[in-house]
Amino acid sequence: MLCSWYRSHDDGRRFTLTLHVQPGAKCTEASGIHGDALKVKLAAPPIDGMANAALLKFLAEIFEVPLRRVTLKQGIKSRRKVVEIQQSAVRPEILLQ
């Protein structure tokens, strides 16, 4: 399946995700497609990196990897972020379920 919001690398165990993040939401969840990105609502506020930390923790839990395997590649101060997930057996489509 070809998706514009993620790319699979290597043996399919490394992914690059393009995300549109909405901090300050009631709960943390993936909430569908937003243009060419996946929209993720975060319960954390966009203060002092709290939203970025919450995003990385959320993705580590979903992809069943240690936090060190989730890297924010672009968008530290932006709603649009690019995140890399390494060594996960979980496919990105899980975020759409």
Phi and psi in degrees as a GROMACS rama.xvg file:
@    title "Ramachandran Plot"
@    xaxis  label "Phi"
@    yaxis  label "Psi"
@TYPE xy
-92.4912  119.145  LEU-2
-122.946  139.266  CYS-3
-80.1374  -16.7106  SER-4
-92.3176  -6.70269  TRP-5
-145.482  156.98  TYR-6
-130.633  138.57  ARG-7
-99.2215  139.507  SER-8
-124.913  166.702  HIS-9
53.6006  -123.655  ASP-10
-94.9531  18.2946  ASP-11
86.1974  8.67703  GLY-12
-105.968  7.27844  ARG-13
-131.075  130.14  ARG-14
-129.724  146.663  PHE-15
-113.557  122.838  THR-16
-108.623  136.817  LEU-17
-103.743  121.514  THR-18
-124.772  146.607  LEU-19
-111.075  114.69  HIS-20
-103.946  134.758  VAL-21
-117.927  96.6164  GLN-22
-75.0737  162.225  PRO-23
78.5817  18.5486  GLY-24
-80.2534  170.694  ALA-25
-68.8016  -36.188  LYS-26
-143.974  163.39  CYS-27
-93.3039  122.821  THR-28
-166.212  154.892  GLU-29
-80.5493  137.565  ALA-30
-130.612  28.9412  SER-31
107.555  -174.354  GLY-32
-87.3506  139.547  ILE-33
-130.182  91.9913  HIS-34
67.1909  -120.93  GLY-35
-101.906  20.0245  ASP-36
-128.413  162.882  ALA-37
-94.8172  128.969  LEU-38
-83.5339  130.864  LYS-39
-125.431  122.536  VAL-40
-90.8082  135.606  LYS-41
-120.398  134.891  LEU-42
-74.4424  -14.0356  ALA-43
-82.1864  146.406  ALA-44
-78.8927  158.046  PRO-45
-83.1395  56.0882  PRO-46
-123.343  130.028  ILE-47
51.3774  37.3498  ASP-48
76.3393  8.26826  GLY-49
-63.6218  -39.3159  MET-50
-67.3925  -41.7325  ALA-51
-62.2279  -43.4555  ASN-52
-63.3639  -42.0329  ALA-53
-65.2323  -38.728  ALA-54
-62.5826  -48.6002  LEU-55
-63.823  -40.1178  LEU-56
-64.5861  -44.4743  LYS-57
-57.5343  -47.8892  PHE-58
-67.3263  -38.0384  LEU-59
-60.6685  -41.1044  ALA-60
-67.8452  -45.8314  GLU-61
-61.9106  -44.7321  ILE-62
-87.6957  1.32808  PHE-63
55.3422  49.2131  GLU-64
-130.517  158.645  VAL-65
-64.3923  152.58  PRO-66
-55.1192  -32.8589  LEU-67
-65.7333  -14.5263  ARG-68
-92.2329  3.54398  ARG-69
-116.582  119.561  VAL-70
-125.668  128.859  THR-71
-81.5895  109.626  LEU-72
-88.6079  -35.9073  LYS-73
-147.018  149.771  GLN-74
94.8505  34.5318  GLY-75
-55.1615  -40.5496  ILE-76
-113.323  21.4341  LYS-77
-121.086  157.444  SER-78
-72.6331  -27.6539  ARG-79
-89.4948  121.064  ARG-80
-130.092  150.65  LYS-81
-118.507  123.362  VAL-82
-124.776  138.629  VAL-83
-107.524  133.704  GLU-84
-114.015  127.666  ILE-85
-114.575  142.621  GLN-86
56.8719  46.8306  GLN-87
-108.246  137.274  SER-88
-88.6823  -8.1838  ALA-89
-87.5321  133.051  VAL-90
-82.1452  147.584  ARG-91
-59.349  -25.1826  PRO-92
-59.625  -17.868  GLU-93
-58.0699  -28.3301  ILE-94
-68.4239  -16.9271  LEU-95
-94.3164  -0.674136  LEU-96
